[in-house]
């Protein structure tokens, strides 16, 4: 499949914000950090890394709000429905991390690891056999 053929699209729950990735998707991981857990209201959040140059908003960019956590991670979400869409890390300006559940087209990735397991909630046991990293490493 040529890079031009790799097009993945996604949106927030209310469909007001839409995005496209043209090219290869990077690593998919389950993040157990406190910031991700709080932002998603779940035991962990699943993100797919993408080179920022391959990502663009198609519509609704004016409907985005952002929040920068004390850790420095900045997250973007839809102001209308609250869907968490992307996050970025200051130390990786060329990358954007997309909330995996927001893709509308099928993606060719499966989770490769659990990260920040030092912050995992005690009521969720990780039993899937994927590598577990204490931090981002």
N, C-alpha and C positions, 0 to 999 in steps of 0.2 A: 504494500500500500504506500503510495507516494505521500509525502508530507501534506501536500495540498488536499489529499483525500481525507486526512484526519481532521475532522471538524466536530467539535463537541459543543453543545449548547445547554444552557441551564437558565433557571429563573428562581425568583422568590415564590412564596406560596400564592400571593395574590397576582402574580404574573406581571406586575408593574415594572420590575427590574429584570432585565434579560442580559445574558452575556454569551460570549462565544470564545472558544479556544481553538486555534488553528495550529495544529502540530502535535508533537508528542506530549503526552502526560507524564509527569514524574512519579515519584514514590507516593503511595497511599499508606497512611498510617493512622492508627488510633491514638489520639492524644489524651492522656489522663491528667494533664496539668489542671490546677485549680481554676485558672482563667477559662479554659475550654469547658470544663464541667459547669461553671457558673453561666457562661454564655449560652450553652446548649441545654442546660437543665437536665443533664444526663450523666451517666457514669463516665463517659468519654465522648470525644468528638472525632469524627473521621474526616481527614483532609487529604486532598490530592495536590501535590506541588506542581507548579507550572512556571515556566519562564515567563516573566511579566510581559515580555515583548509579544508573546503568543496569545495574550488575553486582552479582550476588550469588552466594554459594555455596549450592548446594542440599543438599549432603551432604559429609561428610568434612572439614569445616573444622578439626576437631580433629586431623586427620592431617597438617596442613600444617606445614612447617618454613620458616624464612626465613633469608636471609643478606643482610647489608648489606655491599656492596663498599666499598672505600676511596673510590670516586667518589660514594658516597651513595645509589646505586641499591639498592633493596631488592627481592629476588626471593623468590617463594614457590614451593615445590616439594613434591611428595608424599613423605612420609617412607617410605612403603611401597615405591614403585616408582622414585622419583627423578625423575619427570617434572617438568620446569620448566613452571610454569603462568602466573604473572604477574610483572610487575615494576612498580615505582613509582619516581617521581623526586620528591625532596623539593620541588623548585621547581614541581612541578605536582601539588599535592595533590588536585585534582579529577579527575585522570586515572588510569587503570590501563591497563597494556599487557599484552595476552594473547598468549601464544605461539600463533601461528596454527595450528600443527600439532595443537593440542589441541581444536580445534572438532570436534564430532561432526556438527552440522548444516551444510549447505552455507552458505558466506558469500558475500555479494555484493561482495567486494573483490578486487582484485589489487594486487600490490606497486606502489607509486608512486615509490619512490626507494631508493637505498642511502645509509645514513648512517654516519658515522665511518669513511669509507674511508681516512682517514689511518692507521688501525690495521689495515687489511686484511692478510691473509696473502699473502706473495709468490707462493704456488703456485696462487692462484685468480685468474683473469682475469675481470673484469666485462665481459661482452660483450652484455648484453641491451638496451642503449640507454636504460635508465632514468637519470634524473638522479643524479649522484654528489655527495654533500655531504661535505666534509672532517670536519665535526662534526655536531651535531644541527641547528643553524641553524634 
